[in-house]
């Protein structure tokens, strides 16, 4: 979910290498937060019938987090390919909004940098992208590459664990997905508009899931954003 964000700018002078390292440091807590998530992705890939190389390759090439877990779950129950493609498209639509937010900052960058960031863009990278600074592109690349390498490493560990500890999903490692998103969202709740938007999204997500509505989180997130925007407009008019 995209929140009502207040852009932060850090004017501290720094070199490109320091900006890169700063990105690595900023995203490290989120890297460790997805450790159980990565283990589960690697384990599920083996359970879905992929070979070791295929499982590692999926994490290295797909790099999709929740969409990756959902894809593996659908493959395991024999879901048609078209349904999987549509489901993945729906669950990753927030990335288009992330890209739109970052467009002005990276549109003038070299093509190789834009392509790299397009691949590396995740919820976690977006979470640390709010604080603008000198050599911003290198800051983003540092954070994105660090998170990518950690994800692949954790997935490899999951692949290796699958042989000795089968059915890792029974340990509810997928709760790390929830914990990670809580860690991303909470720091952005800095005003009443955002708080109301988040609460509306949470309540509607639970309601939609109980009604069996597909893409409940996406639909609830959009309604939450609209609620926050409308509330902000109403408060500005009343001021």
Secondary structure, DSSP 8 states (H G I E B T S, - for coil): -------EEE-----HHHHHHHHHHHHHHHHHHTHHHHHHHHHHHHHTT--HHHHHHHHHHT--THHHHHHHHHHHTT--HHHHHHHHHHHTTHHHHHHHHHHHHHTTS-HHHHHHHHHH--HHHHHHSSEEETTHHHHHHHHHHHHHHHHHHHHHHHHHHHHHS--GGGGTTTHHHHHHHHHHHHTT--SHHHHHHHHHHHHHHHHHHHTT-TTHHHHHHHHHHHHHHHHHHHHHHH-
